[in-house]
Amino acid sequence: MKSMINKIHVLEEARHISFARAELNRMVPKMGRLELALNRVALAAAAPFLVRLMLHPDVYRAVGLDPTQARKVARANPQYQQSVRWMGERIVGFLTEAGMIKGAVTKALWRRSLLLGPER
């Protein structure tokens, strides 16, 4: 039973993601320059918060580390940075193709989130 519930959940999430992608691809060409710029910056500004949600601070606490200090150390670790980029590569690729990651300001914000590497 649990397996079937998980399967339904995965299918529903895939449907939602597919709808969101199609909707974004439909909306971007219709946006004016200012609206598109504001949406790009808002999305880029939200990216660091999304990364922060990927790893709950309790995982650090569970092994006896101070979550604030451990997070700082992790962010400076190249392996952690690579893992974050790997976790976000599909969405970053899609958002780039859709025109939502474009320009110096938004790319700088995305790099700050660790989701966009220095090479892009």
OpenMM code with the backbone's topology and positions (N, CA, C; nanometers):
from openmm import Vec3, app, unit

residues = "MET LYS SER MET ILE ASN LYS ILE HIS VAL LEU GLU GLU ALA ARG HIS ILE SER PHE ALA ARG ALA GLU LEU ASN ARG MET VAL PRO LYS MET GLY ARG LEU GLU LEU ALA LEU ASN ARG VAL ALA LEU ALA ALA ALA ALA PRO PHE LEU VAL ARG LEU MET LEU HIS PRO ASP VAL TYR ARG ALA VAL GLY LEU ASP PRO THR GLN ALA ARG LYS VAL ALA ARG ALA ASN PRO GLN TYR GLN GLN SER VAL ARG TRP MET GLY GLU ARG ILE VAL GLY PHE LEU THR GLU ALA GLY MET ILE LYS GLY ALA VAL THR LYS ALA LEU TRP ARG ARG SER LEU LEU LEU GLY PRO GLU ARG".split()
positions = [
    Vec3(0.0831, -0.1195, 0.0000),
    Vec3(0.0000, 0.0000, 0.0000),
    Vec3(0.0871, 0.1253, 0.0000),
    Vec3(0.1900, 0.1261, 0.0869),
    Vec3(0.2774, 0.2426, 0.0947),
    Vec3(0.3484, 0.2662, -0.0385),
    Vec3(0.3872, 0.1601, -0.1049),
    Vec3(0.4537, 0.1692, -0.2343),
    Vec3(0.3623, 0.2350, -0.3374),
    Vec3(0.2358, 0.1988, -0.3359),
    Vec3(0.1389, 0.2560, -0.4297),
    Vec3(0.1175, 0.4040, -0.4007),
    Vec3(0.1125, 0.4412, -0.2755),
    Vec3(0.0945, 0.5820, -0.2382),
    Vec3(0.2149, 0.6634, -0.2849),
    Vec3(0.3348, 0.6104, -0.2652),
    Vec3(0.4553, 0.6797, -0.3113),
    Vec3(0.4550, 0.6961, -0.4632),
    Vec3(0.4131, 0.5936, -0.5334),
    Vec3(0.4075, 0.5987, -0.6789),
    Vec3(0.3093, 0.7064, -0.7259),
    Vec3(0.1955, 0.7129, -0.6629),
    Vec3(0.0957, 0.8161, -0.6962),
    Vec3(0.1523, 0.9549, -0.6681),
    Vec3(0.2206, 0.9684, -0.5558),
    Vec3(0.2799, 1.0980, -0.5201),
    Vec3(0.3821, 1.1416, -0.6252),
    Vec3(0.4685, 1.0514, -0.6666),
    Vec3(0.5707, 1.0833, -0.7667),
    Vec3(0.5048, 1.1231, -0.8986),
    Vec3(0.4034, 1.0508, -0.9394),
    Vec3(0.3331, 1.0834, -1.0636),
    Vec3(0.2657, 1.2202, -1.0562),
    Vec3(0.2042, 1.2498, -0.9446),
    Vec3(0.1386, 1.3799, -0.9271),
    Vec3(0.2397, 1.4938, -0.9275),
    Vec3(0.3539, 1.4740, -0.8615),
    Vec3(0.4575, 1.5774, -0.8604),
    Vec3(0.5111, 1.6001, -1.0010),
    Vec3(0.5307, 1.4924, -1.0765),
    Vec3(0.5782, 1.5059, -1.2145),
    Vec3(0.4777, 1.5837, -1.2986),
    Vec3(0.3507, 1.5601, -1.2756),
    Vec3(0.2453, 1.6329, -1.3478),
    Vec3(0.2489, 1.7808, -1.3130),
    Vec3(0.2669, 1.8118, -1.1847),
    Vec3(0.2733, 1.9523, -1.1417),
    Vec3(0.3948, 2.0227, -1.2019),
    Vec3(0.5074, 1.9549, -1.2009),
    Vec3(0.6297, 2.0134, -1.2567),
    Vec3(0.6142, 2.0352, -1.4064),
    Vec3(0.5561, 1.9393, -1.4744),
    Vec3(0.5337, 1.9524, -1.6181),
    Vec3(0.4434, 2.0723, -1.6484),
    Vec3(0.3381, 2.0876, -1.5699),
    Vec3(0.2476, 2.2014, -1.5871),
    Vec3(0.3208, 2.3328, -1.5613),
    Vec3(0.4004, 2.3391, -1.4548),
    Vec3(0.4729, 2.4623, -1.4208),
    Vec3(0.5718, 2.4985, -1.5309),
    Vec3(0.6403, 2.4010, -1.5848),
    Vec3(0.7348, 2.4275, -1.6934),
    Vec3(0.6630, 2.4804, -1.8168),
    Vec3(0.5547, 2.4165, -1.8536),
    Vec3(0.4787, 2.4611, -1.9704),
    Vec3(0.4251, 2.6028, -1.9494),
    Vec3(0.3773, 2.6290, -1.8304),
    Vec3(0.3225, 2.7618, -1.7997),
    Vec3(0.4320, 2.8688, -1.8051),
    Vec3(0.5484, 2.8393, -1.7511),
    Vec3(0.6586, 2.9358, -1.7567),
    Vec3(0.7004, 2.9616, -1.9012),
    Vec3(0.7114, 2.8553, -1.9806),
    Vec3(0.7469, 2.8716, -2.1220),
    Vec3(0.6416, 2.9523, -2.1974),
    Vec3(0.5184, 2.9442, -2.1550),
    Vec3(0.4100, 3.0204, -2.2182),
    Vec3(0.4141, 3.1672, -2.1755),
    Vec3(0.4481, 3.1918, -2.0491),
    Vec3(0.4416, 3.3270, -1.9940),
    Vec3(0.5622, 3.4150, -2.0283),
    Vec3(0.6815, 3.3592, -2.0276),
    Vec3(0.8031, 3.4397, -2.0464),
    Vec3(0.7975, 3.5244, -2.1740),
    Vec3(0.7606, 3.4675, -2.2890),
    Vec3(0.7587, 3.5510, -2.4100),
    Vec3(0.6560, 3.6652, -2.4055),
    Vec3(0.5568, 3.6536, -2.3196),
    Vec3(0.4519, 3.7556, -2.3102),
    Vec3(0.4872, 3.8684, -2.2127),
    Vec3(0.5927, 3.8487, -2.1311),
    Vec3(0.6300, 3.9491, -2.0321),
    Vec3(0.7037, 4.0652, -2.0971),
    Vec3(0.6791, 4.1827, -2.0442),
    Vec3(0.7555, 4.2988, -2.0864),
    Vec3(0.8930, 4.2950, -2.0219),
    Vec3(0.9808, 4.3847, -2.0682),
    Vec3(1.1185, 4.3854, -2.0167),
    Vec3(1.1248, 4.4050, -1.8655),
    Vec3(1.0488, 4.5007, -1.8135),
    Vec3(1.0526, 4.5291, -1.6699),
    Vec3(0.9958, 4.4128, -1.5891),
    Vec3(0.8822, 4.3604, -1.6326),
    Vec3(0.8208, 4.2472, -1.5621),
    Vec3(0.9141, 4.1264, -1.5620),
    Vec3(0.9772, 4.0991, -1.6755),
    Vec3(1.0688, 3.9858, -1.6852),
    Vec3(1.1901, 4.0079, -1.5945),
    Vec3(1.2449, 4.1291, -1.5955),
    Vec3(1.3601, 4.1594, -1.5103),
    Vec3(1.3248, 4.1429, -1.3625),
    Vec3(1.2079, 4.1922, -1.3234),
    Vec3(1.1655, 4.1794, -1.1831),
    Vec3(1.1463, 4.0335, -1.1439),
    Vec3(1.0884, 3.9549, -1.2321),
    Vec3(1.0688, 3.8124, -1.2037),
    Vec3(1.2009, 3.7380, -1.1974),
    Vec3(1.2942, 3.7742, -1.2837),
    Vec3(1.4263, 3.7107, -1.2798),
    Vec3(1.4957, 3.7392, -1.1467),
    Vec3(1.4927, 3.8650, -1.1048),
    Vec3(1.5601, 3.9025, -0.9800),
    Vec3(1.4896, 3.8381, -0.8599),
    Vec3(1.3569, 3.8373, -0.8598),
    Vec3(1.2836, 3.7761, -0.7480),
    Vec3(1.3153, 3.6267, -0.7364),
    Vec3(1.3195, 3.5586, -0.8490),
    Vec3(1.3507, 3.4161, -0.8489),
    Vec3(1.4942, 3.3922, -0.8017),
    Vec3(1.5875, 3.4735, -0.8520),
    Vec3(1.7281, 3.4597, -0.8121),
    Vec3(1.7463, 3.4910, -0.6639),
    Vec3(1.6708, 3.5885, -0.6134),
    Vec3(1.6808, 3.6238, -0.4712),
    Vec3(1.6265, 3.5122, -0.3821),
    Vec3(1.5326, 3.4342, -0.4340),
    Vec3(1.4750, 3.3237, -0.3569),
    Vec3(1.5643, 3.1996, -0.3579),
    Vec3(1.6525, 3.1880, -0.4561),
    Vec3(1.7348, 3.0670, -0.4716),
    Vec3(1.8147, 3.0305, -0.3465),
    Vec3(1.8822, 3.1268, -0.2785),
    Vec3(1.9575, 3.0873, -0.1586),
    Vec3(1.8691, 3.0276, -0.0487),
    Vec3(1.7463, 3.0739, -0.0392),
    Vec3(1.6548, 3.0204, 0.0621),
    Vec3(1.6137, 2.8779, 0.0269),
    Vec3(1.5990, 2.8504, -0.1016),
    Vec3(1.5644, 2.7146, -0.1446),
    Vec3(1.6784, 2.6177, -0.1145),
    Vec3(1.8017, 2.6631, -0.1369),
    Vec3(1.9175, 2.5789, -0.1057),
    Vec3(1.9218, 2.5509, 0.0435),
    Vec3(1.8925, 2.6509, 0.1197),
    Vec3(1.8943, 2.6364, 0.2657),
    Vec3(1.7922, 2.5316, 0.3117),
    Vec3(1.6812, 2.5208, 0.2400),
    Vec3(1.5776, 2.4233, 0.2752),
    Vec3(1.6155, 2.2796, 0.2383),
    Vec3(1.7155, 2.2641, 0.1518),
    Vec3(1.7542, 2.1294, 0.1080),
    Vec3(1.8162, 2.0459, 0.2190),
    Vec3(1.8745, 2.1122, 0.3177),
    Vec3(1.9410, 2.0395, 0.4255),
    Vec3(1.8976, 2.0994, 0.5589),
    Vec3(1.8193, 2.0258, 0.6301),
    Vec3(1.7667, 2.0735, 0.7580),
    Vec3(1.8806, 2.0842, 0.8599),
    Vec3(1.8844, 2.1946, 0.9378),
    Vec3(1.9926, 2.2136, 1.0352),
    Vec3(2.0006, 2.1052, 1.1421),
    Vec3(1.8927, 2.0325, 1.1615),
    Vec3(1.8950, 1.9258, 1.2620),
    Vec3(1.9939, 1.8151, 1.2274),
    Vec3(2.0303, 1.8006, 1.0996),
    Vec3(2.1267, 1.6959, 1.0653),
    Vec3(2.2626, 1.7272, 1.1277),
    Vec3(2.2958, 1.8548, 1.1356),
    Vec3(2.4215, 1.8942, 1.1999),
    Vec3(2.4108, 1.8738, 1.3517),
    Vec3(2.2990, 1.9167, 1.4062),
    Vec3(2.2762, 1.9047, 1.5508),
    Vec3(2.2779, 1.7583, 1.5933),
    Vec3(2.2250, 1.6710, 1.5084),
    Vec3(2.2169, 1.5283, 1.5404),
    Vec3(2.3544, 1.4640, 1.5570),
    Vec3(2.4547, 1.5215, 1.4956),
    Vec3(2.5897, 1.4659, 1.5086),
    Vec3(2.6772, 1.5525, 1.5983),
    Vec3(2.6140, 1.6410, 1.6756),
    Vec3(2.6851, 1.7179, 1.7760),
    Vec3(2.7519, 1.8455, 1.7269),
    Vec3(2.7101, 1.8953, 1.6103),
    Vec3(2.7685, 2.0180, 1.5568),
    Vec3(2.6743, 2.1357, 1.5746),
    Vec3(2.7311, 2.2528, 1.5874),
    Vec3(2.6520, 2.3748, 1.5898),
    Vec3(2.6037, 2.4008, 1.4465),
    Vec3(2.4720, 2.4035, 1.4229),
    Vec3(2.4195, 2.4179, 1.2866),
    Vec3(2.4674, 2.5435, 1.2144),
    Vec3(2.4776, 2.6549, 1.2844),
    Vec3(2.5208, 2.7786, 1.2190),
    Vec3(2.6649, 2.7678, 1.1716),
    Vec3(2.7516, 2.7210, 1.2596),
    Vec3(2.8933, 2.7066, 1.2236),
    Vec3(2.9119, 2.5981, 1.1174),
    Vec3(2.8415, 2.4882, 1.1312),
    Vec3(2.8553, 2.3780, 1.0361),
    Vec3(2.8086, 2.4205, 0.8965),
    Vec3(2.7048, 2.4991, 0.8903),
    Vec3(2.6549, 2.5468, 0.7603),
    Vec3(2.7589, 2.6361, 0.6929),
    Vec3(2.8236, 2.7225, 0.7710),
    Vec3(2.9281, 2.8097, 0.7159),
    Vec3(3.0440, 2.7273, 0.6609),
    Vec3(3.0849, 2.6269, 0.7365),
    Vec3(3.1948, 2.5409, 0.6923),
    Vec3(3.1536, 2.4650, 0.5657),
    Vec3(3.0325, 2.4139, 0.5638),
    Vec3(2.9837, 2.3386, 0.4474),
    Vec3(2.9816, 2.4273, 0.3230),
    Vec3(2.9296, 2.5491, 0.3349),
    Vec3(2.9216, 2.6405, 0.2195),
    Vec3(3.0592, 2.6688, 0.1597),
    Vec3(3.1634, 2.6668, 0.2408),
    Vec3(3.2988, 2.6938, 0.1929),
    Vec3(3.3652, 2.5694, 0.1335),
    Vec3(3.3032, 2.4540, 0.1503),
    Vec3(3.3606, 2.3283, 0.1047),
    Vec3(3.3279, 2.3053, -0.0441),
    Vec3(3.4300, 2.2897, -0.1299),
    Vec3(3.4053, 2.2688, -0.2735),
    Vec3(3.3183, 2.1462, -0.3034),
    Vec3(3.3306, 2.0408, -0.2225),
    Vec3(3.2483, 1.9215, -0.2437),
    Vec3(3.1005, 1.9526, -0.2178),
    Vec3(3.0735, 2.0281, -0.1125),
    Vec3(2.9359, 2.0699, -0.0833),
    Vec3(2.8818, 2.1562, -0.1971),
    Vec3(2.9626, 2.2500, -0.2440),
    Vec3(2.9215, 2.3383, -0.3532),
    Vec3(2.8881, 2.2585, -0.4780),
    Vec3(2.9704, 2.1586, -0.5071),
    Vec3(2.9452, 2.0732, -0.6225),
    Vec3(2.8154, 1.9932, -0.6037),
    Vec3(2.7923, 1.9462, -0.4831),
    Vec3(2.6688, 1.8709, -0.4547),
    Vec3(2.5453, 1.9587, -0.4733),
    Vec3(2.5526, 2.0828, -0.4278),
    Vec3(2.4393, 2.1747, -0.4438),
    Vec3(2.4134, 2.1983, -0.5926),
    Vec3(2.5191, 2.2221, -0.6694),
    Vec3(2.5016, 2.2424, -0.8145),
    Vec3(2.4408, 2.1188, -0.8792),
    Vec3(2.4870, 2.0001, -0.8360),
    Vec3(2.4323, 1.8760, -0.8907),
    Vec3(2.2824, 1.8645, -0.8589),
    Vec3(2.2449, 1.8950, -0.7349),
    Vec3(2.1039, 1.8847, -0.6959),
    Vec3(2.0161, 1.9802, -0.7766),
    Vec3(2.0698, 2.0947, -0.8148),
    Vec3(1.9895, 2.1940, -0.8841),
    Vec3(2.0107, 2.2019, -1.0337),
    Vec3(2.0936, 2.1123, -1.0896),
    Vec3(2.1295, 2.1289, -1.2302),
    Vec3(2.0106, 2.1189, -1.3261),
    Vec3(1.9136, 2.0363, -1.2975),
    Vec3(1.7984, 2.0243, -1.3881),
    Vec3(1.7140, 2.1506, -1.3878),
    Vec3(1.6863, 2.2045, -1.2691),
    Vec3(1.6037, 2.3247, -1.2634),
    Vec3(1.6799, 2.4455, -1.3156),
    Vec3(1.8090, 2.4544, -1.2855),
    Vec3(1.8903, 2.5657, -1.3364),
    Vec3(1.8975, 2.5593, -1.4887),
    Vec3(1.9155, 2.4394, -1.5430),
    Vec3(1.9173, 2.4235, -1.6890),
    Vec3(1.7864, 2.4676, -1.7511),
    Vec3(1.6767, 2.4234, -1.6937),
    Vec3(1.5458, 2.4625, -1.7465),
    Vec3(1.5244, 2.6128, -1.7365),
    Vec3(1.5528, 2.6706, -1.6202),
    Vec3(1.5312, 2.8144, -1.6018),
    Vec3(1.6207, 2.8967, -1.6940),
    Vec3(1.7402, 2.8481, -1.7215),
    Vec3(1.8289, 2.9167, -1.8158),
    Vec3(1.7688, 2.9118, -1.9559),
    Vec3(1.7256, 2.7933, -1.9982),
    Vec3(1.6632, 2.7787, -2.1305),
    Vec3(1.5373, 2.8633, -2.1430),
    Vec3(1.4622, 2.8758, -2.0340),
    Vec3(1.3383, 2.9528, -2.0354),
    Vec3(1.3636, 3.1037, -2.0306),
    Vec3(1.4899, 3.1429, -2.0106),
    Vec3(1.5226, 3.2852, -2.0075),
    Vec3(1.5110, 3.3500, -1.8716),
    Vec3(1.5044, 3.2680, -1.7661),
    Vec3(1.4881, 3.3236, -1.6317),
    Vec3(1.6209, 3.3435, -1.5591),
    Vec3(1.7281, 3.2859, -1.6101),
    Vec3(1.8613, 3.3099, -1.5531),
    Vec3(1.9420, 3.3749, -1.6649),
    Vec3(1.9438, 3.5061, -1.6606),
    Vec3(2.0064, 3.5820, -1.7682),
    Vec3(2.0470, 3.7182, -1.7142),
    Vec3(2.1645, 3.7614, -1.7506),
    Vec3(2.2109, 3.8928, -1.7074),
    Vec3(2.3024, 3.8839, -1.5863),
    Vec3(2.3840, 3.9866, -1.5707),
    Vec3(2.4871, 3.9872, -1.4663),
    Vec3(2.4290, 3.9812, -1.3254),
    Vec3(2.3239, 4.0574, -1.3000),
    Vec3(2.2676, 4.0633, -1.1637),
    Vec3(2.2083, 3.9292, -1.1233),
    Vec3(2.1244, 3.8732, -1.2082),
    Vec3(2.0610, 3.7461, -1.1702),
    Vec3(2.1636, 3.6331, -1.1638),
    Vec3(2.2590, 3.6317, -1.2551),
    Vec3(2.3611, 3.5260, -1.2494),
    Vec3(2.4441, 3.5368, -1.1220),
    Vec3(2.4747, 3.6598, -1.0803),
    Vec3(2.5503, 3.6775, -0.9553),
    Vec3(2.4703, 3.6247, -0.8363),
    Vec3(2.3404, 3.6509, -0.8344),
    Vec3(2.2556, 3.6012, -0.7257),
    Vec3(2.2479, 3.4481, -0.7284),
    Vec3(2.2371, 3.3909, -0.8458),
    Vec3(2.2330, 3.2458, -0.8574),
    Vec3(2.3643, 3.1839, -0.8129),
    Vec3(2.4773, 3.2483, -0.8471),
    Vec3(2.6070, 3.1966, -0.8023),
    Vec3(2.6160, 3.2008, -0.6505),
    Vec3(2.5631, 3.3066, -0.5922),
    Vec3(2.5656, 3.3198, -0.4461),
    Vec3(2.4884, 3.2057, -0.3789),
    Vec3(2.3854, 3.1571, -0.4458),
    Vec3(2.3065, 3.0459, -0.3916),
    Vec3(2.3809, 2.9134, -0.4013),
    Vec3(2.4898, 2.9113, -0.4781),
    Vec3(2.5705, 2.7928, -0.5088),
    Vec3(2.5084, 2.7039, -0.6158),
    Vec3(2.3903, 2.7390, -0.6644),
    Vec3(2.3251, 2.6574, -0.7667),
    Vec3(2.3846, 2.6783, -0.9055),
    Vec3(2.4477, 2.7917, -0.9255),
    Vec3(2.5092, 2.8218, -1.0540),
    Vec3(2.6595, 2.8318, -1.0315),
    Vec3(2.7336, 2.7535, -1.1049),
    Vec3(2.8778, 2.7521, -1.0886),
    Vec3(2.9450, 2.8745, -1.1488),
    Vec3(3.0696, 2.8960, -1.1169),
    Vec3(3.1422, 3.0130, -1.1661),
    Vec3(3.1629, 3.0110, -1.3174),
    Vec3(3.1558, 2.8937, -1.3766),
    Vec3(3.1792, 2.8821, -1.5205),
    Vec3(3.0634, 2.9302, -1.6067),
    Vec3(2.9463, 2.9501, -1.5463),
    Vec3(2.8290, 2.9909, -1.6255),
    Vec3(2.8046, 3.1370, -1.6170),
] * unit.nanometer
topology = app.Topology()
chain = topology.addChain("A")
for resn in residues:
    res = topology.addResidue(resn, chain)
    for name in ("N", "CA", "C"):
        topology.addAtom(name, app.Element.getBySymbol(name[0]), res)
